Amino acid sequence: MADAVTSQTILDTPSKLVMKFTNTSDGTGESAVKKVDVSAFTAGQGGPHSDTSAATCTGVTIDKIWFNNSGMTAKLLWDASSDVEAIHLKDGDGYYDFSDFGGLRNNASSPTGDIMLTTVSHSSGDFYWVVLEMTKLS
């Protein structure tokens, strides 16, 4: 068996990306699973007086996070030659808003721009849901 996981794109505009991830664990857990594949998205500037041409999305900032973890924790990782922890979401629920200072930025060496997720202390029946609001970079 394997954990029951979902990924959903809620909003995809030229500059913003909102995604939701869920997991109901069978005890297997997730280890550095790619959740945000930036190459699957395009980025550009929105608005009536700006360049709306699409460019390859090369990364994101994490502006806001909503989460609910029950029985396990979830680590969001910046994917790179050596992954770097962006944030560790503890058991429980919460909301973080990093938009006042431009969001959490990838500080890894040789980053891919992608975001990975690892579960910690998971056992059968534990679950999480995480919603990320991100700004696209090109």
Buried (B, 14 or more C-beta within 10 A) or exposed (E): EEBEBEBEEEEBEBBBBBBBBBBBBBEBBBEEBBBBBBEEBBBBEEEEEEEEEEBEBBBBBBBBBBBBBBBBBBBBBBBBEEBEEBBEBEBEEEEBEBEEEEBBBBEBEEBBBBBBBBBBEBEEEBBBBBBBBBBBBB
